[in-house]
Amino acid sequence: QWQTNFFEPAESLIAEVPLVPVPGNHELNTELYYDYFDLPNNEAWYHMRYGIADIYAINSNVDYGVRSEQYKWLQSELAVNTGRWKIVMIHHPPYSCAIGRKKEGQKLVRDIVPLLEAYDVDLVLLGHDHVYGRSADINGVHYVISGGGGSTLYNSKEDEHMIKCRKVFHYVRFQVKKDSVSWTAIGDDGAIIDNYT
């Protein structure tokens, strides 16, 4: 599946554009994921600086509770890095658009969300839900779900946390500037689904 469903269709893109992945529930902790990507730290979770943004990849398939190695690492990294923007990537969303997954993120809300808020994380990029979703400003943090890459889409519903949910194939383009982070969600037909700064 890696060859036919990933490398072959993405060949022209990944020949020119760097990928900064985070493990999802389909990758879990398989050896192939770590063989195919060369990432910082232990590759399961890592930090990198890109321009004026600090980017933190969290592995939500393994322990991230407050006593875990990953939690302690994230807290330490968030405390010392000084990029203009702090962006976290997690596969599983703490706040979901998918109707059947609204309560699945409770452990993330309990353990990780307070850390994101305490260290002034600006933006959290998420997958897992096969939809586009954008949260309200939740204590200074914005959450964006982008899971509309081609698999079957999920029924979704907006709520007090996820104020924009769209069941649509899409991708999201981000622009990071000194004074703003903006993004545009674009449907597979080229239509603009959402613009936000």
C-alpha positions as CSV (number, residue, x, y, z in Angstrom):
1,Q,0.0,0.0,0.0
2,W,2.9,2.4,0.7
3,Q,4.0,2.1,-3.0
4,T,0.6,2.1,-4.8
5,N,-1.4,4.4,-2.5
6,F,1.3,6.8,-1.3
7,F,4.6,7.0,-3.2
8,E,3.3,6.6,-6.7
9,P,0.4,9.1,-6.6
10,A,2.4,11.6,-4.7
11,E,5.6,11.2,-6.7
12,S,5.6,14.6,-8.4
13,L,4.6,16.4,-5.2
14,I,7.1,14.8,-2.8
15,A,9.9,15.3,-5.4
16,E,9.7,19.0,-4.7
17,V,7.8,19.5,-1.4
18,P,9.1,18.4,2.0
19,L,6.8,16.3,4.2
20,V,6.5,16.8,7.9
21,P,4.4,13.8,9.0
22,V,2.9,12.6,12.3
23,P,1.9,9.0,12.8
24,G,-1.8,8.2,12.4
25,N,-3.8,5.3,13.6
26,H,-3.1,3.4,10.4
27,E,0.6,3.8,10.7
28,L,0.6,3.1,14.4
29,N,4.2,2.3,15.2
30,T,5.0,0.2,12.2
31,E,8.7,-0.2,11.2
32,L,7.9,1.0,7.6
33,Y,6.8,4.4,8.8
34,Y,10.2,4.9,10.5
35,D,12.0,3.4,7.6
36,Y,10.4,5.8,5.0
37,F,10.7,9.0,7.0
38,D,13.8,10.6,8.5
39,L,12.6,12.8,11.3
40,P,14.2,14.6,14.3
41,N,14.3,13.3,17.9
42,N,13.0,9.7,18.1
43,E,10.8,10.2,15.0
44,A,7.7,9.3,16.9
45,W,7.5,12.8,18.4
46,Y,9.7,15.7,17.5
47,H,10.2,19.4,17.3
48,M,11.5,21.4,14.3
49,R,11.8,25.1,13.5
50,Y,10.5,26.3,10.1
51,G,11.1,30.0,9.6
52,I,9.4,31.8,12.4
53,A,7.3,28.8,13.5
54,D,8.1,26.1,16.0
55,I,6.4,22.9,15.0
56,Y,5.8,20.0,17.4
57,A,4.7,16.6,16.2
58,I,2.9,14.5,18.9
59,N,2.2,10.7,18.5
60,S,-1.3,10.2,19.8
61,N,-1.0,6.4,19.3
62,V,1.3,6.0,22.3
63,D,1.2,7.3,25.9
64,Y,1.0,11.0,26.2
65,G,-0.4,11.2,29.8
66,V,1.1,13.6,32.3
67,R,3.6,11.1,33.6
68,S,4.7,9.9,30.1
69,E,8.0,10.5,28.5
70,Q,6.3,12.2,25.6
71,Y,4.4,14.6,27.8
72,K,7.5,15.6,29.7
73,W,9.4,16.1,26.4
74,L,6.6,18.3,25.0
75,Q,6.4,20.4,28.2
76,S,10.1,20.9,28.1
77,E,10.2,21.8,24.4
78,L,7.3,24.3,24.7
79,A,8.9,25.9,27.7
80,V,12.2,26.8,25.9
81,N,11.4,27.5,22.3
82,T,10.9,31.1,21.2
83,G,9.5,31.0,17.6
84,R,6.9,33.6,16.8
85,W,4.3,30.9,16.3
86,K,3.8,27.5,18.1
87,I,2.1,24.9,15.9
88,V,1.4,21.4,17.1
89,M,0.5,18.4,14.9
90,I,-1.6,15.5,16.4
91,H,-3.4,12.9,14.4
92,H,-6.4,12.4,16.8
93,P,-8.4,15.6,17.5
94,P,-9.3,16.5,21.0
95,Y,-12.4,18.2,19.6
96,S,-14.1,16.3,16.7
97,C,-16.3,17.1,13.8
98,A,-17.3,13.5,13.2
99,I,-20.7,12.7,14.8
100,G,-19.6,9.3,16.0
101,R,-16.3,10.6,17.5
102,K,-17.4,13.6,19.6
103,K,-16.2,12.0,22.9
104,E,-13.1,10.2,21.6
105,G,-10.8,13.1,22.4
106,Q,-11.5,13.3,26.1
107,K,-8.0,12.0,27.1
108,L,-6.4,14.6,24.9
109,V,-8.6,17.3,26.4
110,R,-7.6,16.2,29.9
111,D,-3.9,15.7,29.3
112,I,-2.6,17.7,26.3
113,V,-5.0,20.6,25.9
114,P,-4.1,22.3,29.2
115,L,-0.4,22.1,28.2
116,L,-1.1,23.7,24.8
117,E,-3.0,26.5,26.6
118,A,-0.4,27.0,29.3
119,Y,2.4,27.4,26.8
120,D,0.5,29.7,24.3
121,V,0.3,27.3,21.4
122,D,-1.4,29.1,18.5
123,L,-2.5,26.4,16.1
124,V,-3.1,22.6,16.3
125,L,-3.2,20.6,13.0
126,L,-5.2,17.4,13.1
127,G,-6.4,14.5,11.0
128,H,-8.4,11.3,11.8
129,D,-11.8,12.8,11.0
130,H,-12.5,12.5,7.2
131,V,-13.8,16.0,7.0
132,Y,-12.6,19.7,7.2
133,G,-13.1,21.3,10.6
134,R,-12.1,24.5,12.3
135,S,-12.6,25.3,16.0
136,A,-13.5,28.4,17.8
137,D,-10.7,30.2,19.6
138,I,-10.5,27.9,22.6
139,N,-8.5,29.7,25.2
140,G,-6.2,31.1,22.6
141,V,-5.7,27.9,20.6
142,H,-7.2,27.1,17.2
143,Y,-7.7,23.5,16.0
144,V,-7.9,22.6,12.3
145,I,-8.9,19.2,11.1
146,S,-7.9,18.2,7.5
147,G,-8.9,14.6,6.7
148,G,-10.5,15.0,3.3
149,G,-7.7,13.5,1.3
150,G,-9.6,10.8,-0.6
151,S,-11.1,8.2,1.7
152,T,-14.8,7.9,2.6
153,L,-16.0,11.1,4.2
154,Y,-17.7,11.1,7.6
155,N,-21.0,12.7,8.6
156,S,-20.1,15.7,10.7
157,K,-21.8,18.2,13.0
158,E,-20.7,21.6,14.3
159,D,-20.8,22.3,18.1
160,E,-19.5,24.8,20.6
161,H,-15.9,23.8,20.0
162,M,-15.9,22.9,16.2
163,I,-17.7,25.8,14.6
164,K,-17.0,24.9,11.0
165,C,-17.4,21.3,9.8
166,R,-17.6,20.3,6.2
167,K,-18.0,16.8,4.7
168,V,-15.9,17.4,1.6
169,F,-12.7,16.3,-0.1
170,H,-10.2,19.0,0.3
171,Y,-6.7,20.2,1.1
172,V,-5.6,23.2,3.3
173,R,-3.0,25.8,2.3
174,F,-1.4,27.8,5.2
175,Q,0.5,31.0,5.1
176,V,2.7,32.1,8.1
177,K,3.7,35.7,8.5
178,K,5.2,37.7,11.3
179,D,1.8,39.1,12.4
180,S,-0.7,36.4,11.2
181,V,-1.3,32.8,10.3
182,S,-3.9,32.3,7.7
183,W,-5.3,29.3,5.9
184,T,-7.6,28.4,3.0
185,A,-9.4,25.1,2.7
186,I,-9.9,24.2,-0.9
187,G,-12.3,21.6,-2.2
188,D,-11.3,19.0,-4.8
189,D,-13.4,21.1,-7.3
190,G,-11.3,24.2,-6.5
191,A,-14.0,25.9,-4.5
192,I,-13.0,27.7,-1.4
193,I,-14.5,26.0,1.7
194,D,-13.1,28.2,4.4
195,N,-10.8,31.2,4.8
196,Y,-9.5,32.2,8.2
197,T,-6.7,34.4,9.7
